Amino acid sequence: MLEAALTKASTTFNQVKKLLSKTTEPVLKCYLTVYTDKYESIVKEIPKAIQHVGSDNNEAIHQGDLAITDADTCEGIFSDGPNKHKSPFTANNNVVQDLVARPSSNC
C-alpha cells in the first residue's frame, strides 16, 4: 500500500505545483504554498517508511504517521481560519492518508 501511496502523493504534489504556478489569488497562493511544502515532505517520508518496513517497523510507522499528519495539515489549511476555501485536492489527500494508514492499522 505504501508504494501506491507514494504514487498518489507524487501525482498530487505535481498537481499542486502546477496549480500554484497558475494561481494569482493571494490567499489560495498562500494555501497552495503550504500544501506544496507539506507534499514535498510527504514524498520524502513515504520512501523512508517503505525502507524501514520489516527491519524497523516502529520507524516505518513513525514516517507513515508524519506523512498522515502532513496531509491532514493540508486539509486544515483550507478549512480553518477566516479565509475558508474548499481544497481542490481533498480526494487525493484522503487517498494518500488511507493508503499510508493501512499498514499502520494492520488491516
A tleap script that builds the chain and sets N, CA, C and O, in Angstrom:
source leaprc.protein.ff14SB
mol = sequence {
  NMET LEU GLU ALA ALA LEU THR LYS ALA SER
  THR THR PHE ASN GLN VAL LYS LYS LEU LEU
  SER LYS THR THR GLU PRO VAL LEU LYS CYS
  TYR LEU THR VAL TYR THR ASP LYS TYR GLU
  SER ILE VAL LYS GLU ILE PRO LYS ALA ILE
  GLN HIE VAL GLY SER ASP ASN ASN GLU ALA
  ILE HIE GLN GLY ASP LEU ALA ILE THR ASP
  ALA ASP THR CYS GLU GLY ILE PHE SER ASP
  GLY PRO ASN LYS HIE LYS SER PRO PHE THR
  ALA ASN ASN ASN VAL VAL GLN ASP LEU VAL
  ALA ARG PRO SER SER ASN CCYS
}
set mol.1.N position { 0.808 -1.202 0.000 }
set mol.1.CA position { 0.000 0.000 0.000 }
set mol.1.C position { 0.853 1.268 0.000 }
set mol.1.O position { 0.454 2.297 -0.545 }
set mol.2.N position { 2.026 1.178 0.616 }
set mol.2.CA position { 2.871 2.370 0.680 }
set mol.2.C position { 3.358 2.798 -0.706 }
set mol.2.O position { 3.489 3.993 -0.974 }
set mol.3.N position { 3.624 1.842 -1.578 }
set mol.3.CA position { 4.039 2.189 -2.931 }
set mol.3.C position { 2.920 2.931 -3.661 }
set mol.3.O position { 3.174 3.901 -4.374 }
set mol.4.N position { 1.697 2.474 -3.481 }
set mol.4.CA position { 0.545 3.151 -4.086 }
set mol.4.C position { 0.370 4.542 -3.485 }
set mol.4.O position { 0.032 5.489 -4.194 }
set mol.5.N position { 0.596 4.663 -2.191 }
set mol.5.CA position { 0.517 5.973 -1.532 }
set mol.5.C position { 1.563 6.919 -2.103 }
set mol.5.O position { 1.281 8.096 -2.327 }
set mol.6.N position { 2.764 6.414 -2.338 }
set mol.6.CA position { 3.826 7.247 -2.899 }
set mol.6.C position { 3.470 7.709 -4.309 }
set mol.6.O position { 3.704 8.865 -4.661 }
set mol.7.N position { 2.914 6.827 -5.103 }
set mol.7.CA position { 2.493 7.204 -6.458 }
set mol.7.C position { 1.441 8.300 -6.404 }
set mol.7.O position { 1.537 9.291 -7.127 }
set mol.8.N position { 0.434 8.126 -5.547 }
set mol.8.CA position { -0.632 9.125 -5.429 }
set mol.8.C position { -0.095 10.437 -4.865 }
set mol.8.O position { -0.485 11.515 -5.313 }
set mol.9.N position { 0.797 10.345 -3.887 }
set mol.9.CA position { 1.373 11.557 -3.294 }
set mol.9.C position { 2.209 12.313 -4.329 }
set mol.9.O position { 2.155 13.541 -4.391 }
set mol.10.N position { 2.970 11.596 -5.130 }
set mol.10.CA position { 3.786 12.239 -6.164 }
set mol.10.C position { 2.907 12.929 -7.203 }
set mol.10.O position { 3.199 14.046 -7.632 }
set mol.11.N position { 1.841 12.262 -7.598 }
set mol.11.CA position { 0.896 12.853 -8.550 }
set mol.11.C position { 0.259 14.103 -7.965 }
set mol.11.O position { 0.159 15.130 -8.636 }
set mol.12.N position { -0.169 14.012 -6.719 }
set mol.12.CA position { -0.793 15.162 -6.053 }
set mol.12.C position { 0.197 16.310 -5.934 }
set mol.12.O position { -0.155 17.460 -6.200 }
set mol.13.N position { 1.416 16.017 -5.545 }
set mol.13.CA position { 2.467 17.027 -5.417 }
set mol.13.C position { 2.642 17.773 -6.742 }
set mol.13.O position { 2.713 19.002 -6.761 }
set mol.14.N position { 2.712 17.040 -7.831 }
set mol.14.CA position { 2.868 17.675 -9.147 }
set mol.14.C position { 1.654 18.512 -9.528 }
set mol.14.O position { 1.801 19.583 -10.118 }
set mol.15.N position { 0.453 18.033 -9.196 }
set mol.15.CA position { -0.765 18.791 -9.493 }
set mol.15.C position { -0.826 20.082 -8.680 }
set mol.15.O position { -1.229 21.126 -9.194 }
set mol.16.N position { -0.426 20.007 -7.413 }
set mol.16.CA position { -0.429 21.195 -6.554 }
set mol.16.C position { 0.565 22.224 -7.095 }
set mol.16.O position { 0.253 23.411 -7.181 }
set mol.17.N position { 1.750 21.765 -7.455 }
set mol.17.CA position { 2.753 22.694 -8.000 }
set mol.17.C position { 2.247 23.355 -9.286 }
set mol.17.O position { 2.473 24.545 -9.504 }
set mol.18.N position { 1.571 22.593 -10.123 }
set mol.18.CA position { 1.033 23.133 -11.372 }
set mol.18.C position { -0.023 24.200 -11.093 }
set mol.18.O position { -0.007 25.272 -11.699 }
set mol.19.N position { -0.942 23.899 -10.172 }
set mol.19.CA position { -1.980 24.878 -9.831 }
set mol.19.C position { -1.365 26.111 -9.176 }
set mol.19.O position { -1.785 27.235 -9.452 }
set mol.20.N position { -0.387 25.909 -8.322 }
set mol.20.CA position { 0.281 27.035 -7.663 }
set mol.20.C position { 0.909 27.969 -8.696 }
set mol.20.O position { 0.844 29.189 -8.547 }
set mol.21.N position { 1.504 27.416 -9.720 }
set mol.21.CA position { 2.155 28.244 -10.741 }
set mol.21.C position { 1.157 29.077 -11.546 }
set mol.21.O position { 1.530 30.085 -12.148 }
set mol.22.N position { -0.114 28.656 -11.556 }
set mol.22.CA position { -1.147 29.360 -12.325 }
set mol.22.C position { -2.013 30.278 -11.470 }
set mol.22.O position { -2.778 31.081 -12.004 }
set mol.23.N position { -1.900 30.166 -10.153 }
set mol.23.CA position { -2.788 30.886 -9.250 }
set mol.23.C position { -2.322 32.318 -9.046 }
set mol.23.O position { -1.137 32.584 -8.844 }
set mol.24.N position { -3.286 33.234 -9.103 }
set mol.24.CA position { -2.978 34.643 -8.833 }
set mol.24.C position { -3.649 35.133 -7.552 }
set mol.24.O position { -3.246 36.155 -6.997 }
set mol.25.N position { -4.662 34.420 -7.081 }
set mol.25.CA position { -5.359 34.822 -5.855 }
set mol.25.C position { -4.409 34.664 -4.658 }
set mol.25.O position { -3.910 33.565 -4.419 }
set mol.26.N position { -4.152 35.740 -3.904 }
set mol.26.CA position { -3.160 35.694 -2.821 }
set mol.26.C position { -3.427 34.645 -1.740 }
set mol.26.O position { -2.500 33.959 -1.311 }
set mol.27.N position { -4.668 34.510 -1.297 }
set mol.27.CA position { -4.973 33.553 -0.233 }
set mol.27.C position { -4.766 32.124 -0.738 }
set mol.27.O position { -4.150 31.305 -0.056 }
set mol.28.N position { -5.273 31.834 -1.915 }
set mol.28.CA position { -5.113 30.498 -2.489 }
set mol.28.C position { -3.631 30.200 -2.744 }
set mol.28.O position { -3.179 29.074 -2.535 }
set mol.29.N position { -2.893 31.188 -3.187 }
set mol.29.CA position { -1.458 31.026 -3.424 }
set mol.29.C position { -0.745 30.671 -2.108 }
set mol.29.O position { 0.134 29.809 -2.082 }
set mol.30.N position { -1.130 31.336 -1.040 }
set mol.30.CA position { -0.558 31.046 0.280 }
set mol.30.C position { -0.884 29.612 0.701 }
set mol.30.O position { 0.001 28.879 1.142 }
set mol.31.N position { -2.127 29.218 0.568 }
set mol.31.CA position { -2.540 27.864 0.946 }
set mol.31.C position { -1.805 26.806 0.123 }
set mol.31.O position { -1.338 25.799 0.655 }
set mol.32.N position { -1.712 27.052 -1.170 }
set mol.32.CA position { -1.053 26.080 -2.046 }
set mol.32.C position { 0.451 26.008 -1.790 }
set mol.32.O position { 1.072 24.969 -2.013 }
set mol.33.N position { 1.030 27.103 -1.326 }
set mol.33.CA position { 2.449 27.089 -0.968 }
set mol.33.C position { 2.680 26.163 0.221 }
set mol.33.O position { 3.630 25.381 0.231 }
set mol.34.N position { 1.810 26.256 1.218 }
set mol.34.CA position { 1.903 25.348 2.366 }
set mol.34.C position { 1.683 23.918 1.906 }
set mol.34.O position { 2.416 23.014 2.308 }
set mol.35.N position { 0.681 23.709 1.068 }
set mol.35.CA position { 0.376 22.380 0.533 }
set mol.35.C position { 1.600 21.798 -0.172 }
set mol.35.O position { 1.944 20.632 0.019 }
set mol.36.N position { 2.251 22.625 -0.988 }
set mol.36.CA position { 3.438 22.180 -1.715 }
set mol.36.C position { 4.545 21.773 -0.747 }
set mol.36.O position { 5.186 20.737 -0.926 }
set mol.37.N position { 4.762 22.586 0.268 }
set mol.37.CA position { 5.796 22.268 1.259 }
set mol.37.C position { 5.495 20.947 1.969 }
set mol.37.O position { 6.386 20.122 2.172 }
set mol.38.N position { 4.241 20.762 2.338 }
set mol.38.CA position { 3.863 19.529 3.042 }
set mol.38.C position { 3.984 18.310 2.137 }
set mol.38.O position { 4.456 17.260 2.572 }
set mol.39.N position { 3.563 18.440 0.883 }
set mol.39.CA position { 3.663 17.295 -0.022 }
set mol.39.C position { 5.109 17.001 -0.417 }
set mol.39.O position { 5.447 15.860 -0.733 }
set mol.40.N position { 5.947 18.011 -0.401 }
set mol.40.CA position { 7.369 17.758 -0.620 }
set mol.40.C position { 7.903 16.866 0.501 }
set mol.40.O position { 8.712 15.969 0.264 }
set mol.41.N position { 7.436 17.127 1.732 }
set mol.41.CA position { 7.815 16.274 2.868 }
set mol.41.C position { 7.218 14.879 2.736 }
set mol.41.O position { 7.897 13.883 2.986 }
set mol.42.N position { 5.952 14.807 2.346 }
set mol.42.CA position { 5.268 13.513 2.230 }
set mol.42.C position { 5.992 12.600 1.248 }
set mol.42.O position { 6.172 11.414 1.527 }
set mol.43.N position { 6.410 13.135 0.105 }
set mol.43.CA position { 7.067 12.281 -0.888 }
set mol.43.C position { 8.481 11.889 -0.447 }
set mol.43.O position { 9.119 11.058 -1.094 }
set mol.44.N position { 8.963 12.464 0.621 }
set mol.44.CA position { 10.230 12.026 1.230 }
set mol.44.C position { 9.985 11.046 2.381 }
set mol.44.O position { 10.782 10.137 2.614 }
set mol.45.N position { 8.874 11.243 3.096 }
set mol.45.CA position { 8.572 10.400 4.258 }
set mol.45.C position { 8.117 8.994 3.860 }
set mol.45.O position { 8.505 8.016 4.498 }
set mol.46.N position { 7.311 8.890 2.826 }
set mol.46.CA position { 6.794 7.578 2.426 }
set mol.46.C position { 7.927 6.623 2.015 }
set mol.46.O position { 7.906 5.466 2.436 }
set mol.47.N position { 8.912 7.052 1.212 }
set mol.47.CA position { 10.015 6.126 0.914 }
set mol.47.C position { 10.786 5.695 2.162 }
set mol.47.O position { 11.276 4.568 2.234 }
set mol.48.N position { 10.893 6.583 3.136 }
set mol.48.CA position { 11.551 6.207 4.391 }
set mol.48.C position { 10.732 5.142 5.110 }
set mol.48.O position { 11.288 4.207 5.686 }
set mol.49.N position { 9.426 5.283 5.075 }
set mol.49.CA position { 8.562 4.260 5.683 }
set mol.49.C position { 8.749 2.928 4.955 }
set mol.49.O position { 8.890 1.882 5.588 }
set mol.50.N position { 8.749 2.977 3.630 }
set mol.50.CA position { 8.939 1.759 2.832 }
set mol.50.C position { 10.267 1.101 3.183 }
set mol.50.O position { 10.336 -0.116 3.362 }
set mol.51.N position { 11.302 1.895 3.280 }
set mol.51.CA position { 12.646 1.392 3.574 }
set mol.51.C position { 12.702 0.660 4.911 }
set mol.51.O position { 13.446 -0.311 5.055 }
set mol.52.N position { 11.924 1.115 5.884 }
set mol.52.CA position { 12.007 0.541 7.229 }
set mol.52.C position { 11.028 -0.599 7.503 }
set mol.52.O position { 11.123 -1.256 8.540 }
set mol.53.N position { 10.094 -0.842 6.591 }
set mol.53.CA position { 9.146 -1.934 6.799 }
set mol.53.C position { 9.916 -3.246 6.879 }
set mol.53.O position { 10.711 -3.572 5.997 }
set mol.54.N position { 9.670 -3.982 7.938 }
set mol.54.CA position { 10.308 -5.273 8.120 }
set mol.54.C position { 11.591 -5.219 8.920 }
set mol.54.O position { 11.908 -6.168 9.638 }
set mol.55.N position { 12.345 -4.119 8.814 }
set mol.55.CA position { 13.596 -4.020 9.562 }
set mol.55.C position { 13.455 -3.151 10.803 }
set mol.55.O position { 14.092 -3.413 11.823 }
set mol.56.N position { 12.633 -2.133 10.722 }
set mol.56.CA position { 12.381 -1.241 11.859 }
set mol.56.C position { 10.954 -0.722 11.725 }
set mol.56.O position { 10.719 0.412 11.309 }
set mol.57.N position { 10.010 -1.586 12.092 }
set mol.57.CA position { 8.599 -1.248 11.901 }
set mol.57.C position { 8.171 -0.012 12.678 }
set mol.57.O position { 7.287 0.720 12.232 }
set mol.58.N position { 8.784 0.233 13.837 }
set mol.58.CA position { 8.444 1.447 14.590 }
set mol.58.C position { 8.797 2.693 13.786 }
set mol.58.O position { 8.032 3.658 13.762 }
set mol.59.N position { 9.943 2.675 13.134 }
set mol.59.CA position { 10.341 3.826 12.303 }
set mol.59.C position { 9.450 3.925 11.068 }
set mol.59.O position { 9.107 5.027 10.639 }
set mol.60.N position { 9.081 2.802 10.503 }
set mol.60.CA position { 8.171 2.808 9.358 }
set mol.60.C position { 6.842 3.448 9.743 }
set mol.60.O position { 6.301 4.269 9.002 }
set mol.61.N position { 6.326 3.072 10.894 }
set mol.61.CA position { 5.070 3.646 11.380 }
set mol.61.C position { 5.242 5.136 11.651 }
set mol.61.O position { 4.364 5.935 11.325 }
set mol.62.N position { 6.370 5.510 12.245 }
set mol.62.CA position { 6.635 6.920 12.532 }
set mol.62.C position { 6.639 7.745 11.247 }
set mol.62.O position { 6.010 8.802 11.187 }
set mol.63.N position { 7.335 7.277 10.232 }
set mol.63.CA position { 7.393 8.002 8.958 }
set mol.63.C position { 6.004 8.077 8.310 }
set mol.63.O position { 5.631 9.101 7.737 }
set mol.64.N position { 5.254 6.988 8.408 }
set mol.64.CA position { 3.885 6.997 7.897 }
set mol.64.C position { 3.011 7.987 8.649 }
set mol.64.O position { 2.210 8.702 8.046 }
set mol.65.N position { 3.164 8.026 9.952 }
set mol.65.CA position { 2.399 8.986 10.761 }
set mol.65.C position { 2.746 10.427 10.395 }
set mol.65.O position { 1.870 11.290 10.362 }
set mol.66.N position { 4.023 10.684 10.122 }
set mol.66.CA position { 4.418 12.029 9.691 }
set mol.66.C position { 3.729 12.406 8.382 }
set mol.66.O position { 3.259 13.532 8.223 }
set mol.67.N position { 3.674 11.464 7.454 }
set mol.67.CA position { 3.022 11.720 6.171 }
set mol.67.C position { 1.525 11.987 6.364 }
set mol.67.O position { 0.963 12.885 5.735 }
set mol.68.N position { 0.890 11.209 7.231 }
set mol.68.CA position { -0.537 11.407 7.504 }
set mol.68.C position { -0.776 12.770 8.142 }
set mol.68.O position { -1.720 13.470 7.775 }
set mol.69.N position { 0.061 13.147 9.080 }
set mol.69.CA position { -0.066 14.452 9.746 }
set mol.69.C position { 0.113 15.589 8.741 }
set mol.69.O position { -0.629 16.571 8.766 }
set mol.70.N position { 1.099 15.449 7.859 }
set mol.70.CA position { 1.311 16.483 6.842 }
set mol.70.C position { 0.104 16.597 5.918 }
set mol.70.O position { -0.310 17.706 5.579 }
set mol.71.N position { -0.459 15.475 5.510 }
set mol.71.CA position { -1.638 15.500 4.649 }
set mol.71.C position { -2.828 16.119 5.377 }
set mol.71.O position { -3.613 16.855 4.779 }
set mol.72.N position { -2.959 15.824 6.650 }
set mol.72.CA position { -4.033 16.406 7.456 }
set mol.72.C position { -3.858 17.916 7.571 }
set mol.72.O position { -4.836 18.662 7.525 }
set mol.73.N position { -2.621 18.363 7.718 }
set mol.73.CA position { -2.338 19.799 7.781 }
set mol.73.C position { -2.783 20.489 6.498 }
set mol.73.O position { -3.301 21.605 6.538 }
set mol.74.N position { -2.583 19.836 5.373 }
set mol.74.CA position { -3.014 20.412 4.099 }
set mol.74.C position { -4.512 20.683 4.092 }
set mol.74.O position { -4.952 21.747 3.655 }
set mol.75.N position { -5.281 19.741 4.568 }
set mol.75.CA position { -6.730 19.945 4.615 }
set mol.75.C position { -7.091 21.058 5.587 }
set mol.75.O position { -7.981 21.864 5.315 }
set mol.76.N position { -6.395 21.102 6.728 }
set mol.76.CA position { -6.665 22.134 7.727 }
set mol.76.C position { -6.393 23.533 7.218 }
set mol.76.O position { -7.084 24.480 7.595 }
set mol.77.N position { -5.402 23.668 6.373 }
set mol.77.CA position { -5.059 24.975 5.802 }
set mol.77.C position { -6.267 25.566 5.079 }
set mol.77.O position { -6.540 26.761 5.186 }
set mol.78.N position { -6.975 24.733 4.354 }
set mol.78.CA position { -8.125 25.209 3.587 }
set mol.78.C position { -9.376 25.394 4.436 }
set mol.78.O position { -10.185 26.275 4.144 }
set mol.79.N position { -9.555 24.593 5.469 }
set mol.79.CA position { -10.821 24.601 6.201 }
set mol.79.C position { -10.811 25.434 7.477 }
set mol.79.O position { -11.875 25.719 8.026 }
set mol.80.N position { -9.644 25.830 7.960 }
set mol.80.CA position { -9.560 26.604 9.192 }
set mol.80.C position { -9.332 28.080 8.880 }
set mol.80.O position { -8.912 28.445 7.782 }
set mol.81.N position { -9.618 28.914 9.871 }
set mol.81.CA position { -9.318 30.330 9.736 }
set mol.81.C position { -10.405 31.112 9.030 }
set mol.81.O position { -11.431 30.560 8.633 }
set mol.82.N position { -10.169 32.403 8.881 }
set mol.82.CA position { -11.204 33.300 8.334 }
set mol.82.C position { -11.391 33.188 6.821 }
set mol.82.O position { -12.446 33.564 6.311 }
set mol.83.N position { -10.406 32.687 6.100 }
set mol.83.CA position { -10.483 32.609 4.636 }
set mol.83.C position { -10.681 31.173 4.172 }
set mol.83.O position { -9.860 30.633 3.431 }
set mol.84.N position { -11.764 30.563 4.608 }
set mol.84.CA position { -12.010 29.164 4.274 }
set mol.84.C position { -12.228 28.992 2.776 }
set mol.84.O position { -12.922 29.779 2.133 }
set mol.85.N position { -11.620 27.949 2.247 }
set mol.85.CA position { -11.767 27.556 0.854 }
set mol.85.C position { -11.981 26.051 0.825 }
set mol.85.O position { -11.618 25.348 1.768 }
set mol.86.N position { -12.562 25.564 -0.243 }
set mol.86.CA position { -12.636 24.122 -0.449 }
set mol.86.C position { -11.337 23.700 -1.113 }
set mol.86.O position { -10.942 24.257 -2.136 }
set mol.87.N position { -10.691 22.732 -0.536 }
set mol.87.CA position { -9.449 22.234 -1.110 }
set mol.87.C position { -9.734 21.511 -2.422 }
set mol.87.O position { -10.614 20.652 -2.476 }
set mol.88.N position { -8.998 21.850 -3.476 }
set mol.88.CA position { -9.194 21.130 -4.737 }
set mol.88.C position { -8.545 19.740 -4.734 }
set mol.88.O position { -8.642 18.999 -5.712 }
set mol.89.N position { -7.884 19.398 -3.624 }
set mol.89.CA position { -7.156 18.132 -3.561 }
set mol.89.C position { -7.626 17.216 -2.437 }
set mol.89.O position { -6.911 16.287 -2.061 }
set mol.90.N position { -8.808 17.460 -1.901 }
set mol.90.CA position { -9.301 16.655 -0.783 }
set mol.90.C position { -9.349 15.173 -1.137 }
set mol.90.O position { -8.900 14.343 -0.347 }
set mol.91.N position { -9.874 14.826 -2.289 }
set mol.91.CA position { -9.998 13.410 -2.662 }
set mol.91.C position { -8.614 12.756 -2.737 }
set mol.91.O position { -8.417 11.665 -2.203 }
set mol.92.N position { -7.665 13.412 -3.390 }
set mol.92.CA position { -6.305 12.865 -3.478 }
set mol.92.C position { -5.686 12.734 -2.092 }
set mol.92.O position { -5.060 11.726 -1.767 }
set mol.93.N position { -5.871 13.755 -1.296 }
set mol.93.CA position { -5.317 13.780 0.050 }
set mol.93.C position { -5.866 12.627 0.889 }
set mol.93.O position { -5.122 11.972 1.618 }
set mol.94.N position { -7.160 12.389 0.780 }
set mol.94.CA position { -7.780 11.294 1.523 }
set mol.94.C position { -7.236 9.938 1.094 }
set mol.94.O position { -7.027 9.058 1.930 }
set mol.95.N position { -7.005 9.767 -0.203 }
set mol.95.CA position { -6.451 8.504 -0.708 }
set mol.95.C position { -5.052 8.292 -0.145 }
set mol.95.O position { -4.725 7.197 0.312 }
set mol.96.N position { -4.226 9.331 -0.177 }
set mol.96.CA position { -2.863 9.222 0.368 }
set mol.96.C position { -2.924 8.818 1.838 }
set mol.96.O position { -2.231 7.893 2.262 }
set mol.97.N position { -3.751 9.511 2.610 }
set mol.97.CA position { -3.867 9.196 4.039 }
set mol.97.C position { -4.335 7.762 4.254 }
set mol.97.O position { -3.784 7.049 5.093 }
set mol.98.N position { -5.334 7.339 3.513 }
set mol.98.CA position { -5.869 5.979 3.673 }
set mol.98.C position { -4.835 4.917 3.319 }
set mol.98.O position { -4.702 3.916 4.022 }
set mol.99.N position { -4.105 5.135 2.230 }
set mol.99.CA position { -3.113 4.145 1.809 }
set mol.99.C position { -1.935 4.068 2.774 }
set mol.99.O position { -1.397 2.986 3.009 }
set mol.100.N position { -1.533 5.194 3.330 }
set mol.100.CA position { -0.441 5.187 4.302 }
set mol.100.C position { -0.895 4.555 5.605 }
set mol.100.O position { -0.127 3.846 6.256 }
set mol.101.N position { -2.132 4.805 5.988 }
set mol.101.CA position { -2.635 4.313 7.280 }
set mol.101.C position { -2.855 2.803 7.301 }
set mol.101.O position { -2.801 2.199 8.372 }
set mol.102.N position { -3.097 2.189 6.172 }
set mol.102.CA position { -3.407 0.741 6.165 }
set mol.102.C position { -2.347 -0.119 6.800 }
set mol.102.O position { -2.680 -0.957 7.638 }
set mol.103.N position { -1.071 0.044 6.444 }
set mol.103.CA position { -0.064 -0.823 7.088 }
set mol.103.C position { 0.017 -0.577 8.593 }
set mol.103.O position { 0.279 -1.499 9.366 }
set mol.104.N position { -0.210 0.673 9.006 }
set mol.104.CA position { -0.121 1.016 10.415 }
set mol.104.C position { -1.251 0.408 11.233 }
set mol.104.O position { -1.103 0.158 12.429 }
set mol.105.N position { -2.381 0.172 10.576 }
set mol.105.CA position { -3.543 -0.346 11.313 }
set mol.105.C position { -3.662 -1.865 11.247 }
set mol.105.O position { -4.613 -2.442 11.776 }
set mol.106.N position { -2.689 -2.515 10.594 }
set mol.106.CA position { -2.688 -3.968 10.453 }
set mol.106.C position { -3.915 -4.530 9.767 }
set mol.106.O position { -4.329 -5.653 10.056 }
set mol.107.N position { -4.509 -3.754 8.852 }
set mol.107.CA position { -5.681 -4.223 8.113 }
set mol.107.C position { -5.271 -4.858 6.815 }
set mol.107.O position { -6.125 -5.314 6.054 }
savepdb mol mol.pdb
quit
